[in-house]
Amino acid sequence: MIELADVHVRLGQRDVLRGVTATLAERRVGVIGANGSGKSTLARLLNGLALPTSGRVTVLGLDTRRQAARVRRSVGFLFTDPDAQIVMPTVAEDVAFSLRRKGLPRDEVERRVREVLARYGLGGHADHPAHHLSGGQKQLLALCSVLVLEPEILVMDEPTTLLDLRHSRQVAELLGELPQQVVAVTHDLDLLAGFDRVLVLDEGRVVADAAPGDAIAHYRKMMA
Amino acid sequence: MNGLTGAYVPGSSALHRLPPGAKLLGLAVACTGLLLLPTPAALAGAAAVVALLYALSRVGWAAAWAQVRPVRWFAVALFAVQLAFSGPEGAVTATLRVVLAVALAGLVTLTTRTSDLMACLERRLAVARVVGLDPFRVSLLLSLTLRSVPVVAGLAVRVREAQRARGVERSVRAFAVPLVVGALRHADALGEALSARGLDDAD
C-alpha cells in the first residue's frame, strides 16, 4: 500500500511534481507520461530516493522521510540502466552484495544467489564478469539482485527502455508472475497489458487514472 | 581490459584453493624476489617457474596472454630504452622483471574471486579502523573501481563512435568532454543505485 498526499517536488528552479494525491493498492500499477512529466521523480519518491518538498509519501505505513531505511528494505528499485545498478564485478557477487547485511552463513548466501540466478536463466553465468552479459541479461541480473531480498513492493523506472523486443517481453512475462506489488514507470505501452491501473502524468500532475485501456487512450490523445 | 576486471577463471587447482591472503603475500614476496634476481639467466629461471604456475592453475594460455597483453607495448618501449642506456643484459633483466610481475599479479586475479579478495582485504584492513577508516568502505571502493573500468571503457568506445559519426575524430576536446561528463553521470547513477540498495542505511 502506497499513499501520496498532496506531494510537491521542486528540483532547483523547476516544479517537477505539483500536487499528486493517490492511494496505490493494486497489484500492478503503471505510470506513463511525456519526457519531463515527473514520472521518474514519482518512482524515486516511493523508496525515499527523492523526498517531497511538501506533502507526504507513506509506503506500507512508513513515512519515506523519517523511515527511509525501513522503506528501502521493503521496496526494491529497478533502474533503467543496469550498468549503473550493478556494483560488483561478477554476476554472483552482485547478487550476494544485496544479502551482505542479512547475517546469513556463507553457504546460505551462495544457495540463495544460485537459486535466484537459476530462476531467471542466469545460472550458467554466476562467475562471469557482469560486463560480458548482454544488455537484456544485465537487466535480468539487476532484477535478481533486487528480488533476492524478497521486497514487498517492486518499483521499476523504465525497465525496458534499453532492451530489445525479446527481452522486453521477457521482463513483461516475469512481471506477470511476481508475487510483489509492482509500480512500473514506462514508455513501453505493451508492458502495461494485464496491469490493474495506469496513471498518466503531465507537467507534474496526474491527468488520468484508469484501467490501462482508457489511460493509454488518453495518453495517445494527449500526445497527438 | 579483461586483464584487470573480472578475469576470474573458475577452477579447482591448488592455486584456486589457496587462501587469497596467502596469494597476496606470495605475490608480494615473489615481486620483491624478482627485483633481487641479478642476471638474465636467473630471471629466465623465474620465467620458467611462472610458466609452471600458470600450467598448474589450468586457466589456459589465452587467459595468460590476456594478462600480459596490455603491457606489451610498454615492455617493448622499456626494452628499447634500457638497451640504449644499459646494454642488452640490463634490457632483458628490466623487461623480464616487469612482465613477470604483471603475469604473477594476473595469476592472482585469474584464480581468486574478487569477492574473496575483498573479504580478505576487509579482514586485513580491520586495523585501519584505528585511524577511522571503515574496512567495508575501502573494499567496496576497490570493487566499484574494478566494476567501473569496463563501464567507462564502454563509454569511451561510444564517444569515439559518436565522434567518428560527426567527423571530429582528431579533436581531443570532443573526446574528453563527453567522456568526463558521461563518467560523472555514471558516478551519480551509481551513487543513487547504492542508496537504493541500502548502502548507507543504519541496520
Contacts between the chains, C-beta under 8 A, distances in Angstrom:
chain1	res1	chain2	res2	distance
A	47	B	196	6.1
A	49	B	192	6.1
A	49	B	195	6.1
A	49	B	196	5.9
A	68	B	201	7.2
A	69	B	198	6.9
A	69	B	201	3.5
A	69	B	202	5.8
A	72	B	195	7.7
A	72	B	196	6.7
A	72	B	198	5.1
A	72	B	201	6.0
A	73	B	198	6.5
A	73	B	201	7.5
A	77	B	196	4.2
A	79	B	189	7.1
A	79	B	192	7.6
A	79	B	193	6.1
A	79	B	196	7.5
A	81	B	189	6.5
A	83	B	151	5.3
A	83	B	154	7.6
A	83	B	186	7.4
A	84	B	186	6.3
A	84	B	189	3.4
A	84	B	190	5.4
A	84	B	192	7.4
A	84	B	193	5.3
A	85	B	189	8.0
A	85	B	193	4.4
A	85	B	196	7.8
A	86	B	147	6.9
A	87	B	143	7.1
A	87	B	144	6.1
A	87	B	147	6.0
A	87	B	190	6.8
A	87	B	193	6.6
A	87	B	194	6.4
A	87	B	197	7.3
A	88	B	114	7.2
A	88	B	115	7.1
A	88	B	143	5.7
A	88	B	147	6.1
A	89	B	5	5.7
A	89	B	6	4.2
A	89	B	114	4.7
A	89	B	143	6.5
A	89	B	146	4.6
A	89	B	147	5.0
A	90	B	6	5.1
A	90	B	8	6.5
A	90	B	113	7.0
A	90	B	114	6.3
A	90	B	115	7.6
A	92	B	115	8.0
A	93	B	113	7.0
A	93	B	114	6.1
A	93	B	115	4.4
A	93	B	143	7.7
A	96	B	115	6.5
A	97	B	197	7.3
A	98	B	197	6.3
A	101	B	198	7.2
A	101	B	203	6.3
A	127	B	8	6.2
A	127	B	10	4.8
A	127	B	113	7.4
A	128	B	6	7.4
A	129	B	2	7.5
A	129	B	5	6.2
A	129	B	6	2.8
A	129	B	7	7.5
A	129	B	8	7.8
A	129	B	150	7.2
A	130	B	6	6.9
A	130	B	147	7.0
A	131	B	5	7.1
A	131	B	6	6.9
A	131	B	150	3.7
A	131	B	151	7.1
A	131	B	154	7.2
A	132	B	6	7.6
A	145	B	197	7.4
